[in-house]
Amino acid sequence: MRPNTLVCIGLFAAVAASSCAGLPARLRGHTYPPDFRYIERSEIRSAMWQLASDVHQLDELMRRPGPVDEAQRAQIAALLSAMDDTARSLATSGRPTNHPLIEDNLEGFRQALATARTSIASEHPNYYLVGSVSGACLGCHGPEH
């Protein structure tokens, strides 16, 4: 083959690849109803890894011996808020999605986070509900799933 032919083939391949890059998203725009929220696998995976990391840190803070001091309390509050932000990124606002477990359980998980945050915000904080946040993950990740 001549060098010009190779350049033309390379350019054609590059143009074809770039025009196909957003093809799945464009197709979903025509194959799903407007009120449907398609959640990308990468979005779910990223959010779940972040939540797992935050739950691990939360559990580590709660397992420290002795009473919870103000610095730990602030760390716990920050983790709970970060977890809610991550969960909110997956929120479906009542719309149907391609991931029914998230659709069915996310609001309950966010409610557990909100209740835990409220329980530590009072003058006499109660950390019991903070300890149960990792148990709230069982809605999706329990033995029957």
LOPA-609448 format. One line per field, with one value per residue: residue number from 0; residue in three letters; x, y, z of N, C-alpha, C in turn. Coordinates in nm, 4 decimals. Layout:
N
k	c(NUM,...)
r	c(ALA,...)
nxx	c(X,...)
nyy	c(Y,...)
nzz	c(Z,...)
caxx	c(X,...)
cayy	c(Y,...)
cazz	c(Z,...)
cxx	c(X,...)
cyy	c(Y,...)
czz	c(Z,...)
This chain:
145
k	c(0,1,2,3,4,5,6,7,8,9,10,11,12,13,14,15,16,17,18,19,20,21,22,23,24,25,26,27,28,29,30,31,32,33,34,35,36,37,38,39,40,41,42,43,44,45,46,47,48,49,50,51,52,53,54,55,56,57,58,59,60,61,62,63,64,65,66,67,68,69,70,71,72,73,74,75,76,77,78,79,80,81,82,83,84,85,86,87,88,89,90,91,92,93,94,95,96,97,98,99,100,101,102,103,104,105,106,107,108,109,110,111,112,113,114,115,116,117,118,119,120,121,122,123,124,125,126,127,128,129,130,131,132,133,134,135,136,137,138,139,140,141,142,143,144)
r	c(MET,ARG,PRO,ASN,THR,LEU,VAL,CYS,ILE,GLY,LEU,PHE,ALA,ALA,VAL,ALA,ALA,SER,SER,CYS,ALA,GLY,LEU,PRO,ALA,ARG,LEU,ARG,GLY,HIS,THR,TYR,PRO,PRO,ASP,PHE,ARG,TYR,ILE,GLU,ARG,SER,GLU,ILE,ARG,SER,ALA,MET,TRP,GLN,LEU,ALA,SER,ASP,VAL,HIS,GLN,LEU,ASP,GLU,LEU,MET,ARG,ARG,PRO,GLY,PRO,VAL,ASP,GLU,ALA,GLN,ARG,ALA,GLN,ILE,ALA,ALA,LEU,LEU,SER,ALA,MET,ASP,ASP,THR,ALA,ARG,SER,LEU,ALA,THR,SER,GLY,ARG,PRO,THR,ASN,HIS,PRO,LEU,ILE,GLU,ASP,ASN,LEU,GLU,GLY,PHE,ARG,GLN,ALA,LEU,ALA,THR,ALA,ARG,THR,SER,ILE,ALA,SER,GLU,HIS,PRO,ASN,TYR,TYR,LEU,VAL,GLY,SER,VAL,SER,GLY,ALA,CYS,LEU,GLY,CYS,HIS,GLY,PRO,GLU,HIS)
nxx	c(0.0833,0.0347,0.1795,0.0023,-0.2450,-0.2493,-0.2567,-0.5052,-0.6752,-0.6228,-0.7158,-0.9868,-1.0595,-1.0186,-1.2071,-1.4426,-1.4363,-1.4524,-1.7032,-1.8658,-1.8319,-2.0131,-2.2366,-2.3937,-2.5180,-2.6617,-2.8364,-2.9841,-3.1306,-3.3298,-3.4496,-3.5474,-3.8089,-3.8777,-3.8890,-3.7266,-3.4375,-3.1251,-2.8723,-2.5357,-2.3052,-2.0464,-2.0877,-2.2412,-2.0612,-1.8474,-1.9738,-2.0516,-1.8025,-1.7036,-1.8929,-1.8462,-1.5853,-1.6303,-1.8070,-1.6361,-1.4439,-1.6134,-1.6940,-1.4441,-1.3970,-1.6071,-1.5373,-1.3242,-1.1705,-1.3152,-1.4878,-1.6562,-1.4950,-1.5072,-1.3703,-1.3797,-1.6542,-1.7080,-1.5772,-1.7321,-1.9802,-1.9100,-1.8471,-2.0976,-2.2426,-2.0993,-2.1515,-2.4248,-2.4246,-2.3005,-2.4871,-2.7053,-2.6225,-2.6913,-2.9597,-3.2964,-3.5248,-3.7862,-3.8206,-3.8321,-3.5628,-3.2719,-3.1765,-3.3194,-3.2755,-3.1397,-3.3274,-3.5370,-3.4262,-3.2650,-3.3727,-3.4461,-3.1934,-3.0790,-3.2482,-3.1751,-2.9175,-2.9763,-3.1196,-2.9206,-2.7400,-2.8944,-2.9164,-2.6653,-2.6323,-2.7474,-2.7406,-2.6771,-2.5383,-2.6347,-2.4958,-2.5765,-2.7387,-2.5601,-2.3841,-2.5434,-2.5570,-2.3953,-2.5299,-2.7531,-2.6829,-2.7496,-2.9949,-2.9629,-2.7407,-2.7735,-2.8124,-2.9993,-2.9546)
nyy	c(-0.1181,0.2263,0.5123,0.7335,0.6090,0.4659,0.6797,0.7906,0.5761,0.5658,0.8197,0.7925,0.5859,0.7144,0.9248,0.7743,0.6363,0.8493,0.9520,0.7489,0.7393,0.8564,0.7149,0.5071,0.6654,0.8484,0.6739,0.5779,0.8044,0.7878,0.5437,0.5091,0.6224,0.9747,1.0307,0.8462,0.7427,0.6652,0.4968,0.4970,0.2242,0.2810,0.5085,0.4086,0.2197,0.3865,0.5502,0.3548,0.2529,0.4813,0.5153,0.2760,0.3191,0.5415,0.4279,0.2404,0.4125,0.5418,0.3279,0.2668,0.4988,0.4762,0.2496,0.3110,0.3076,0.4385,0.7519,0.9484,1.2240,1.5833,1.6337,1.3847,1.3643,1.5706,1.4657,1.2385,1.3555,1.4896,1.2728,1.1442,1.3413,1.3538,1.0988,1.1187,1.3083,1.1577,0.9494,1.1008,1.1682,0.9492,0.9532,0.9129,1.0558,0.9542,0.8607,0.5986,0.3588,0.1931,0.0406,-0.1224,-0.1929,0.0225,0.2210,0.1271,0.1258,0.3454,0.5846,0.5021,0.4456,0.7021,0.8254,0.6922,0.7944,1.0676,1.0552,0.9560,1.1706,1.3699,1.2582,1.2915,1.5588,1.6878,1.8337,1.6331,1.3909,1.0937,0.8022,0.5614,0.5267,0.6029,0.3941,0.2081,0.2692,0.1360,-0.1023,-0.0285,-0.0582,-0.3110,-0.3211,-0.3273,-0.4895,-0.7189,-1.0634,-1.1843,-1.0688)
nzz	c(0.0000,-0.0590,0.1053,0.1228,0.1081,0.3454,0.5279,0.4632,0.5339,0.8079,0.8887,0.8215,0.9977,1.2433,1.2323,1.2122,1.4567,1.6397,1.5820,1.6658,1.9334,2.1190,2.0649,2.2108,2.4155,2.2598,2.1290,2.3473,2.4049,2.2199,2.2605,2.5167,2.7379,2.7969,3.0731,3.1906,3.3675,3.2776,3.4288,3.4192,3.4226,3.5089,3.6610,3.8727,3.9797,4.0590,4.2514,4.4384,4.5222,4.6464,4.8525,4.9928,5.0831,5.2504,5.4405,5.5545,5.6739,5.8529,6.0162,6.1274,6.2801,6.4641,6.6029,6.7615,7.0797,7.3835,7.4602,7.2051,7.0747,7.0057,6.7643,6.6364,6.6178,6.4365,6.2114,6.1678,6.1106,5.8739,5.7077,5.6923,5.5593,5.3187,5.2232,5.1804,4.9754,4.7743,4.7471,4.6645,4.4110,4.2658,4.2768,4.1691,4.1603,4.1688,3.9140,3.6696,3.6301,3.4929,3.6911,3.9209,4.1955,4.3077,4.2606,4.4251,4.6852,4.7503,4.8616,5.1196,5.2242,5.2149,5.3966,5.6316,5.6582,5.6985,5.9401,6.1083,6.0968,6.2196,6.4722,6.5850,6.5962,6.8069,7.1417,7.3201,7.1785,7.0008,6.9057,6.8141,6.5824,6.3882,6.3849,6.2674,6.0008,5.8126,5.8113,5.6740,5.4159,5.3493,5.2274,4.9535,4.9285,5.0730,5.1934,5.0192,4.7762)
caxx	c(0.0000,0.1068,0.1686,-0.1189,-0.3577,-0.2469,-0.3012,-0.6498,-0.7389,-0.6095,-0.8088,-1.1219,-1.0797,-1.0282,-1.3361,-1.5467,-1.4321,-1.4994,-1.8468,-1.9341,-1.8015,-2.1325,-2.3497,-2.4878,-2.5965,-2.7569,-2.9400,-3.0727,-3.2207,-3.4406,-3.5076,-3.6090,-3.8995,-3.8105,-3.8808,-3.6411,-3.2996,-3.0298,-2.7558,-2.4198,-2.2359,-1.9302,-2.1399,-2.2785,-1.9390,-1.7748,-2.0485,-2.0462,-1.6681,-1.6938,-1.9733,-1.7760,-1.4735,-1.6852,-1.8581,-1.5183,-1.3912,-1.7124,-1.6811,-1.3172,-1.4172,-1.6996,-1.4747,-1.2172,-1.2091,-1.3407,-1.5973,-1.6341,-1.4670,-1.5621,-1.3038,-1.4386,-1.7936,-1.7048,-1.5416,-1.8495,-2.0796,-1.8617,-1.8627,-2.2402,-2.2812,-2.0377,-2.2253,-2.5517,-2.3950,-2.2756,-2.6153,-2.7887,-2.5789,-2.7607,-3.1036,-3.3760,-3.6403,-3.9094,-3.8250,-3.7826,-3.4236,-3.2236,-3.1226,-3.4306,-3.2332,-3.1134,-3.4576,-3.6182,-3.3632,-3.1816,-3.4355,-3.4334,-3.0552,-3.0609,-3.3203,-3.0894,-2.8095,-3.0330,-3.1513,-2.7925,-2.6875,-2.9758,-2.8908,-2.5385,-2.6312,-2.8064,-2.6485,-2.6366,-2.5435,-2.6577,-2.4202,-2.6298,-2.7841,-2.4418,-2.3334,-2.6324,-2.5546,-2.3425,-2.6369,-2.8492,-2.6361,-2.8067,-3.1116,-2.9213,-2.6294,-2.8033,-2.7919,-3.0882,-2.9205)
cayy	c(0.0000,0.3521,0.5891,0.8166,0.5206,0.4395,0.8016,0.7999,0.4725,0.6097,0.9313,0.7377,0.5120,0.8121,0.9929,0.6760,0.6096,0.9651,0.9694,0.6403,0.7455,0.8866,0.6442,0.4486,0.7698,0.9013,0.5724,0.5763,0.9181,0.7510,0.4139,0.5135,0.7366,1.0941,1.0332,0.7347,0.7822,0.5580,0.5157,0.4284,0.1312,0.3491,0.5995,0.3251,0.1626,0.4946,0.5885,0.2458,0.2499,0.5949,0.4822,0.1712,0.3842,0.6239,0.3376,0.1859,0.5176,0.5620,0.2148,0.2839,0.6032,0.4284,0.1400,0.3595,0.2966,0.5627,0.8354,1.0233,1.3648,1.6777,1.6158,1.2637,1.3977,1.6492,1.3727,1.1533,1.4395,1.5140,1.1476,1.1238,1.4378,1.3103,0.9808,1.1644,1.3693,1.0481,0.8819,1.1929,1.1648,0.8364,0.9685,0.9012,1.1459,0.8820,0.8167,0.4621,0.3503,0.0619,-0.0256,-0.1218,-0.1974,0.1608,0.2867,0.0826,0.1334,0.4633,0.6800,0.4478,0.4660,0.8453,0.8550,0.6432,0.8928,1.1896,1.0265,0.9471,1.3077,1.4382,1.2000,1.3392,1.7051,1.7431,1.8632,1.5020,1.3073,0.9502,0.7446,0.4300,0.5255,0.6128,0.2581,0.1254,0.3131,0.0297,-0.2003,0.0195,-0.1063,-0.4435,-0.3092,-0.3717,-0.5832,-0.8228,-1.2013,-1.2254,-0.9970)
cazz	c(0.0000,-0.0644,0.2299,0.1231,0.1355,0.4897,0.5953,0.4425,0.6160,0.9465,0.9102,0.8191,1.1234,1.3526,1.2201,1.2448,1.6009,1.7153,1.5625,1.7367,2.0765,2.1969,2.0059,2.3073,2.4816,2.1616,2.1084,2.4650,2.3925,2.1310,2.2947,2.6489,2.7517,2.8498,3.2196,3.2320,3.3959,3.2544,3.5153,3.3626,3.5138,3.5672,3.7631,3.9869,4.0371,4.1249,4.3723,4.5361,4.5809,4.7379,4.9708,5.0678,5.1516,5.3585,5.5446,5.6223,5.7611,5.9587,6.1085,6.1997,6.3814,6.5667,6.6787,6.8489,7.2215,7.4554,7.4093,7.0816,7.1035,6.9077,6.6347,6.5771,6.5861,6.3126,6.1037,6.1442,6.0416,5.7377,5.6315,5.6659,5.4549,5.1928,5.1785,5.1260,4.8449,4.6798,4.7230,4.5876,4.2709,4.2031,4.2994,4.0474,4.1736,4.1393,3.7742,3.6499,3.5868,3.4523,3.8097,4.0157,4.3356,4.3485,4.2584,4.5379,4.8169,4.7735,4.9533,5.2558,5.2652,5.2411,5.5207,5.7402,5.6716,5.7563,6.0799,6.1792,6.1109,6.3201,6.6049,6.6414,6.5944,6.9293,7.2520,7.3721,7.0586,7.0098,6.7949,6.7782,6.4432,6.3025,6.3737,6.1848,5.8608,5.7268,5.7998,5.5745,5.2841,5.3251,5.1411,4.8188,4.9323,5.1710,5.1499,4.9107,4.6515)
cxx	c(0.0876,0.0862,0.0426,-0.2425,-0.3650,-0.2950,-0.4521,-0.7254,-0.7349,-0.7047,-0.9526,-1.1537,-1.0963,-1.1623,-1.4491,-1.5513,-1.4868,-1.6489,-1.9265,-1.9172,-1.9257,-2.2556,-2.4436,-2.5753,-2.7003,-2.8698,-3.0375,-3.1717,-3.3420,-3.5098,-3.5741,-3.7029,-3.8274,-3.7964,-3.7932,-3.5003,-3.2101,-2.9063,-2.6419,-2.3560,-2.1191,-1.9731,-2.1763,-2.1538,-1.8616,-1.8433,-2.0399,-1.9081,-1.6508,-1.7720,-1.9046,-1.6588,-1.5224,-1.7394,-1.7414,-1.4593,-1.4840,-1.7032,-1.5528,-1.3321,-1.5040,-1.6382,-1.3622,-1.2618,-1.2307,-1.4542,-1.5567,-1.6099,-1.5212,-1.4990,-1.3611,-1.5830,-1.7994,-1.6698,-1.6606,-1.9554,-2.0386,-1.8772,-2.0091,-2.2894,-2.2245,-2.1114,-2.3595,-2.5323,-2.3743,-2.4067,-2.7068,-2.7500,-2.6448,-2.9126,-3.1797,-3.4995,-3.7706,-3.9216,-3.7796,-3.6387,-3.3931,-3.1674,-3.2279,-3.3889,-3.2033,-3.2446,-3.5395,-3.5583,-3.2888,-3.2439,-3.4299,-3.2933,-3.0300,-3.1338,-3.2395,-2.9740,-2.8608,-3.0640,-3.0238,-2.7326,-2.7631,-2.9413,-2.7593,-2.5325,-2.6835,-2.6996,-2.5934,-2.6445,-2.5626,-2.5946,-2.4713,-2.6676,-2.6690,-2.3855,-2.4185,-2.6313,-2.5007,-2.4449,-2.7415,-2.8090,-2.6993,-2.9331,-3.0818,-2.8214,-2.6491,-2.7902,-2.8824,-3.0577,-2.7916)
cyy	c(0.1243,0.4280,0.6753,0.7327,0.4897,0.5603,0.8152,0.6980,0.5132,0.7229,0.8821,0.6652,0.6081,0.8837,0.8983,0.6496,0.7276,0.9864,0.8621,0.6500,0.7709,0.8139,0.5815,0.5534,0.8277,0.8023,0.5676,0.6918,0.8879,0.6218,0.4107,0.6326,0.8549,1.0953,0.9211,0.7867,0.6609,0.5874,0.4311,0.3373,0.1991,0.4451,0.5223,0.2730,0.2688,0.5343,0.4797,0.2344,0.3642,0.5680,0.3763,0.2297,0.4662,0.5379,0.2784,0.2886,0.5427,0.4511,0.2246,0.3882,0.5530,0.3181,0.1867,0.3491,0.4347,0.6423,0.9105,1.1695,1.4534,1.6628,1.4935,1.2907,1.4759,1.5597,1.2846,1.2319,1.4634,1.3889,1.1217,1.2185,1.3977,1.1895,1.0210,1.2312,1.2620,0.9778,0.9709,1.1927,1.0500,0.8485,0.9720,0.9895,1.0789,0.8337,0.6714,0.4645,0.2101,-0.0153,-0.0238,-0.1290,-0.0572,0.2359,0.2536,0.1141,0.2625,0.5611,0.6316,0.4654,0.6125,0.8862,0.8084,0.7398,1.0202,1.1703,1.0183,1.0863,1.3849,1.3882,1.2472,1.4912,1.7666,1.7681,1.7355,1.4012,1.1593,0.8868,0.6080,0.4243,0.5415,0.4732,0.1703,0.1650,0.2031,-0.0827,-0.1593,-0.0230,-0.2411,-0.4387,-0.3581,-0.4861,-0.6946,-0.9619,-1.2441,-1.1558,-1.0459)
czz	c(0.0000,0.0661,0.2357,0.1548,0.2846,0.5687,0.5824,0.5279,0.7636,0.9794,0.9131,0.9495,1.2404,1.3508,1.2582,1.3943,1.6790,1.6977,1.6354,1.8877,2.1602,2.1488,2.1097,2.3763,2.3859,2.1360,2.2254,2.4612,2.3067,2.1721,2.4314,2.6566,2.8177,3.0021,3.2758,3.2579,3.3777,3.3383,3.4590,3.4671,3.5830,3.6777,3.8906,4.0566,4.1155,4.2562,4.4790,4.6003,4.6800,4.8660,5.0561,5.1455,5.2704,5.4730,5.6237,5.7195,5.8789,6.0627,6.1911,6.3104,6.4966,6.6529,6.7693,6.9943,7.2835,7.3937,7.2822,7.1183,6.9909,6.7690,6.5630,6.5348,6.4546,6.1932,6.0660,6.0675,5.8964,5.6509,5.5967,5.5563,5.3199,5.1364,5.1183,4.9899,4.7391,4.6457,4.6386,4.4398,4.1943,4.2103,4.1674,4.0503,4.1318,3.9957,3.7653,3.5978,3.5372,3.5712,3.9213,4.1630,4.3883,4.3596,4.3837,4.6746,4.8483,4.8719,5.0978,5.3093,5.2988,5.3688,5.6412,5.7643,5.7392,5.9042,6.1631,6.1999,6.2179,6.4598,6.6659,6.6503,6.7235,7.0358,7.3148,7.2574,7.0906,6.8863,6.7511,6.6299,6.3446,6.2800,6.2847,6.0367,5.7695,5.7117,5.6982,5.4332,5.2497,5.2419,5.0003,4.8242,5.0355,5.1115,5.0341,4.7795,4.5965)
